[in-house]
Amino acid sequence: MTHRRRKPENAQRTYGVLIGKIADGKLKPSGASPHYEIWIKVAGEDFRVAVNVRSVDGSDVLVHYDPDYRLATKRDLAALAAGRGGFAPLGTGPRGEGLDYLRDGLFQIDDMHAIPADGAGITLANLLDGQVERAKADNDAVAIAFGEHFQDRGCDETFGFSPEQGVHDIHMMQGNGGSFADDNRLNGDGALFIRFSKGETVALFVRFTVQETTTEDASGAPK
């Protein structure tokens, strides 16, 4: 199984958190690395959150999905949901401000499973479809997406708004080798939370099977 680079090496990256209302969502199965795309609106601005649901070889994505997430994170989810929306950068590294799958106790790292992107039975597409529709019907529901900010001058190819902007790399960003070794970092992992009006929170954590789960405390590189 492989996890090949599809973005320019040494590209400028801004890790942080995007907070806003969900307008729509759908699986986009085309391309080398299919994603579930979520349309986020914040005070007249549009963003797209791109959640990996299948790798380039179609088989090596693992997921921890929790429909009733109750654990604390270093970023207060309730405060984020109640605060100002939009994208806010977060520092990474040993003293970083972001999430860390292997050090924060967010969930049991061994409790990640291969869930098909689409098809019959339980799939990531129908799990996310259900939560997106629920969020659209809840005026106070808020999406909280940790990942890499992107922006382009063109029109968004999935939802049609302009300029194209949003957050991707909604997955673990450490334990990488090969061409993805320069992604490694601490306190800079991606994740998606949807917080509803009564405080219920859905959480989604994603990693690739080729990513090691024992990493250096200074760099996030595999030990």
N, C-alpha and C positions, 0 to 999 in steps of 0.2 A: 504494500500500500504506500502511496506517495502523497506528499503535501507540497505542491510545487508553487513557487512564487509567481504571482500574477500582477504585482505592483512594482514600480521602479525601485531598485535598491537605493538606499540613502535618501529616500523621499522625506520631505519635511512632514512631521507627524505632530498632532496635537491631541493628546489623550485628555478625556474629561467626561462630563456627564451631561446628557441632553434630557430636559424635562418638558413635557407638553401633553396636549390632548391628542388622542388617537382619532384620526379621520377615516382611516381605512387600512386594510391589509390584505395581502395576497401572496401566494407562492409564485415565484418567478423561476420556473425550472430550467430555463434555457441558460446557455453559457457554460464556461468551464467549471464554475463553482456556484451551483444554484443557491439562492437565498430566499427566505421569507421576508418580504418587504412591508414595512409599516410606515404609513403616512402620519406625520406628527405636525400639529399646528400650534404655534405659539405667537400670540399677539400680532396676527397678520402675517407672520412668516411661516414658510413651509419647510419641512425637513423630512428626510427618508432615513429610517433605521433599517440596515441590511443585516439580517441574522443568518449566519451560515446554517444550512440544513443538510448539505451534502458536500463532500470534498470533490476534488478534481477527478478522483477515481470512483466516486459514487458510494464509498463504503466506510470511510474512516472518521466519521463524526460521532462523538459520544455526548450525551445530554444528561443533565440533572434537571428535571422539571418538578416544581413543587407548586401545587395549586393553592396552598395555604401556608405561605412562608412566614415564619414567626421569629427567626433568629435575628439578632442584632448585627449590623454591619458597622464599619468605621465611619461610614457616611449615614447619618440618620435619615432613613427613608421617609418617615412621616414629615420631618422638617423640610426635606427636599420637595415632597409633594405639595406642601402648603406654601412653599416659597415662590420666588420669581422663576418663571420658566425660561427656556432657552438653553444654550450651551455654555457651560462653564469649564475652563481648563483645570486640570488637577495635576499636581506634581507626581512623578513616579520615582522609583529608586528605593534604597533601603529605608529612607524616612518619608516615603511618598504618601500621598493622600488618597490614592485610589484603592481598588479592591485587589485582593491577593488570594487566589484559590487555595494555595498551599499553606498559608500562614494565618488567615483570618478566621478559620473555623466557620466558614459560610455554609458548608455541607461536608459530608464524607466524600472525599475525592474518589474512593472506590465505588461509590454509589452513582456511577454514571453509566448510561446504557445506550446502545445503538437503537434509535427510534427512526423508522423510515421517514423520509421527507413526505412521501405521498403513497398512494396505493390503497389496499384494503386494510381494515382493522384500525388500530390506534396509530396515527401518524402525527408528525410535527405540524403538518399543514392543518389538520383538523383540530388539534389542540390549540394552536394559535388562532385559527379562525374563530373558534368559540370564545376565546378571551377578547379578541378584537371586537366582535359583535357585542359582547357584554360591556366593554368599555365605551363603545359608541352609544349605548343606551343609558349610560351612567354619566350624568353631567359633571360629576366631580371626580371621575376616574382620571388618573394621570399615569403616563408612561415615564419610566426612569431608565435611561439606557446609558451604560458605561461603555466607552469605546473610543475610536479614532475619528476625529472630525474630518470631513472632506467638503470641498466646495469647488464648483466649476461654473463657468459662465453660461453654459447651455441649458437646455430644457431637460427636466428630469425624465428619463426614458421610461419610468414605471408609472408615475402619477401625473406627469405633464406640467408640473409647476416650474417656475423659473425664478431665480437661478437654481441650479441643481446643488443641493447641499444636504448634509446629514451626518450620520455616524455609522461606521462599519467596524469590522474586527470585534464583533460582539462575542468574544471567546477568549480562552486563556492565552496569555502572551508571554509564556516562559516555557522552559523545557524543550526548546527548539534546537535542531541541528541543521546542517546543510545550508541551503540558500536562505532559510528563515532564521538563522542564528542571530542576525542583527535585530530581530524583533524582541529578543529576550530582555526582560526587565522585571523588577519587583514592584508590587503595589500599582500595577497598571493593567489588570485583567479586565476583559469585557463581560458584561452581563446585562440581562433585561429584567426589569421589574415592572409590573402593572399594579398600581395601588388603587383600590376602589373606595367608594364614598364611606363605607362602614369600617374601613381600615384593613380589609382583607387584601392580601398581597400575593400575586402570582410571581414566581421567580423562574428564570431560565438561565442555566449555566452551560457552556459549550466548550469542548476541547477536542483536539484531534488525537487519535490513538498513537500517532508517532511522537507526541509530546511526552517527555519524561515527567514523572510526578515527584522526583527528588531533584531539587535544584540548588545552585549555589546561593548563599545568603547575600552576596554582594551584587550579583549580576542577573540571576534568574536562569543562567545557563545550566544544562544538565550536569549532574555530578558524575 
